[in-house]
Amino acid sequence: MNKQISTIILVLMIASLLLSGCLPPVAIPTPTSTAGGAPQWGHPTKTSGCVADGKNPDKACTPGDIIPSATKDQICKPGYSQTVRNVPDSEKNQVYEEYGISSHTPGQYEVDHFVSLELGGSNDISNLWPEAANPKPGFHEKDKVENYLHAQVCSGALTLQEAQIKIATNWLEVYNSMPSK
């Protein structure tokens, strides 16, 4: 009988603490990649309060997204990215809003495709973020990584999927390992 009473008291104490808000919130991790290392393309878990870490987007807001049907032959055709580029100003404004940027000067940010169009990235908002020019490396340097990975795919040194994963998981590592920056 004492054991049952103790259990009931313990359950009531825990419930009381939970209801009073005295226990710290428990963070539930959100998976950012599948077992094979590929990000969960196009599945943001939040759409406001996004915070970039300076070099990368908030993965909960901008996990990246790809055009699954894009192929090496398509993306390696000159002018490909111009044929698929379609980000209206209203969508760019929504990206700035999600990241809490109410004003900025020209050249301070660019609404960037996390996985670039030239690597089969999509125009979906889950692939867009306001990338800063500074501090460096910023969006100008990430552009060099995009060009480098595109060349690697088109030469056959990397598969398209490998390049997409590299840019979405650690573009800075690619930048720091590039033969010429």
C-alpha positions, -999 to 999 in steps of 0.1 A, spaced: 0 0 0 28 24 8 44 17 -26 12 26 -44 8 58 -24 45 67 -31 39 61 -68 8 82 -69 25 110 -50 54 109 -74 31 110 -105 12 139 -89 45 158 -82 57 153 -118 24 164 -132 24 194 -110 59 204 -121 50 199 -158 18 220 -155 36 247 -135 62 251 -162 90 245 -137 107 218 -157 130 230 -185 117 224 -220 129 192 -236 144 196 -270 132 171 -295 159 167 -322 147 171 -358 165 149 -383 184 169 -409 196 140 -429 187 105 -437 209 75 -428 228 78 -461 238 114 -453 214 131 -477 194 160 -462 157 156 -460 151 178 -490 122 203 -489 110 195 -454 114 226 -432 102 223 -396 97 260 -390 88 291 -410 96 319 -386 123 328 -361 149 315 -385 185 324 -376 215 318 -399 248 310 -382 266 334 -405 277 309 -431 248 285 -432 210 288 -431 189 277 -402 185 240 -412 150 239 -396 139 267 -420 161 259 -450 171 223 -452 177 227 -490 157 212 -518 164 197 -552 146 190 -584 146 152 -582 143 148 -620 174 170 -627 202 150 -643 239 156 -650 232 160 -687 206 187 -680 226 207 -655 258 206 -676 241 221 -706 251 258 -708 223 281 -697 205 254 -677 201 274 -645 185 303 -664 158 280 -678 147 270 -642 154 302 -623 120 315 -609 120 333 -576 96 362 -575 102 392 -553 72 381 -531 91 349 -523 123 367 -516 105 390 -493 90 360 -475 125 346 -470 137 379 -455 106 379 -432 112 343 -420 148 353 -411 136 385 -393 154 408 -417 132 439 -421 156 461 -439 190 457 -456 213 476 -479 219 466 -515 246 439 -516 244 431 -479 225 399 -486 213 378 -515 185 354 -514 205 324 -522 196 289 -533 212 267 -506 216 239 -532 223 260 -563 203 257 -595 234 246 -613 235 216 -590 199 207 -595 186 228 -566 150 240 -566 133 273 -563 112 261 -534 113 284 -503 128 255 -483 160 260 -505 162 298 -501 179 319 -474 193 354 -471 230 348 -473 252 376 -461 282 389 -481 302 395 -450 319 383 -430 338 363 -455 334 336 -467 300 349 -477 278 346 -507 306 355 -532 327 327 -519 298 302 -519 293 311 -556 328 298 -562 320 266 -544 289 262 -566 309 267 -598 336 243 -586 311 216 -577 293 221 -610 326 216 -628 333 185 -608 299 170 -617 303 178 -654 338 164 -655 326 132 -639 347 136 -607 315 137 -586 280 125 -591 252 151 -590 240 136 -557 274 138 -541 277 174 -550 242 182 -537 250 166 -504 284 183 -501 270 218 -506 240 212 -483 260 196 -455 293 216 -454 300 240 -483 327 256 -461 347 224 -460 345 223 -498 356 260 -500 385 254 -477 397 224 -497 394 239 -532 426 240 -551 422 277 -560 398 301 -542 
